[in-house]
Amino acid sequence: MIREIIKPETNQIVINIPSDMVNQELELLLFPIQQSINSPFSKEQEKQLMEKIFKKAESITVQKNIDIDEIMNDIND
């Protein structure tokens, strides 16, 4: 996973990707963010935290036969 916060100065962005991501489906998300003046983390700390979270997520197993309708019905009841 690659995550980077940028502030483009034009309406174009060029993205260079690692060679191991070539010929793979990739998802790009672009959305504006609000930087909090009172943020307790620096950008480097936020990056390290996100890396830890995603590394942990790699070891989580998820059932393949989840019935989302049943879950949504439980939530909406």
C-alpha positions as CSV (number, residue, x, y, z in Angstrom):
1,M,0.0,0.0,0.0
2,I,1.2,3.5,-0.8
3,R,-0.3,6.5,1.0
4,E,0.8,10.0,0.4
5,I,-0.8,13.3,1.2
6,I,-0.1,16.0,-1.4
7,K,-1.3,19.5,-2.2
8,P,-1.4,19.7,-6.0
9,E,-0.9,23.1,-7.5
10,T,-2.5,22.1,-10.9
11,N,-5.4,19.9,-11.9
12,Q,-3.0,17.1,-12.9
13,I,-1.2,14.5,-10.8
14,V,1.4,12.0,-12.1
15,I,1.7,8.7,-10.2
16,N,4.7,6.5,-10.4
17,I,4.0,3.0,-9.1
18,P,6.3,0.1,-8.1
19,S,6.9,-2.4,-10.8
20,D,5.2,-5.1,-8.7
21,M,1.9,-3.2,-9.0
22,V,2.0,-3.1,-12.8
23,N,-0.7,-5.2,-14.5
24,Q,-2.7,-5.3,-11.3
25,E,-6.1,-3.7,-10.5
26,L,-5.4,-0.7,-8.3
27,E,-7.8,1.5,-6.4
28,L,-7.2,5.2,-6.2
29,L,-9.0,7.4,-3.8
30,L,-8.9,11.2,-3.9
31,F,-10.6,13.3,-1.3
32,P,-9.8,16.6,0.4
33,I,-8.7,16.4,4.0
34,Q,-8.8,18.8,6.9
35,Q,-5.5,19.1,8.7
36,S,-6.1,19.7,12.3
37,I,-3.9,22.3,13.9
38,N,-4.2,20.3,17.1
39,S,-3.2,17.0,15.6
40,P,-1.3,15.0,18.2
41,F,0.7,13.2,15.4
42,S,3.3,14.4,12.9
43,K,2.9,13.2,9.3
44,E,5.7,10.7,9.9
45,Q,3.9,9.4,13.1
46,E,0.7,9.1,11.2
47,K,2.5,7.2,8.4
48,Q,4.0,4.8,10.9
49,L,0.7,4.3,12.6
50,M,-1.1,3.5,9.4
51,E,1.7,1.1,8.4
52,K,1.3,-0.8,11.7
53,I,-2.5,-0.9,11.3
54,F,-2.3,-2.4,7.8
55,K,0.4,-4.9,8.8
56,K,-1.9,-6.1,11.6
57,A,-4.8,-6.3,9.1
58,E,-2.8,-8.7,6.9
59,S,-3.0,-11.4,9.6
60,I,-6.8,-11.1,10.1
61,T,-8.8,-13.8,8.5
62,V,-12.3,-13.1,7.3
63,Q,-15.0,-15.6,6.5
64,K,-15.7,-15.9,2.8
65,N,-19.4,-16.8,3.3
66,I,-20.6,-13.7,5.3
67,D,-24.3,-13.1,4.9
68,I,-24.3,-9.3,4.7
69,D,-28.1,-9.1,4.5
70,E,-28.4,-10.8,7.9
71,I,-25.9,-8.4,9.4
72,M,-27.7,-5.4,7.9
73,N,-31.0,-6.6,9.2
74,D,-29.6,-7.0,12.7
75,I,-28.1,-3.5,12.5
76,N,-31.4,-2.0,11.3
77,D,-33.6,-3.7,13.9
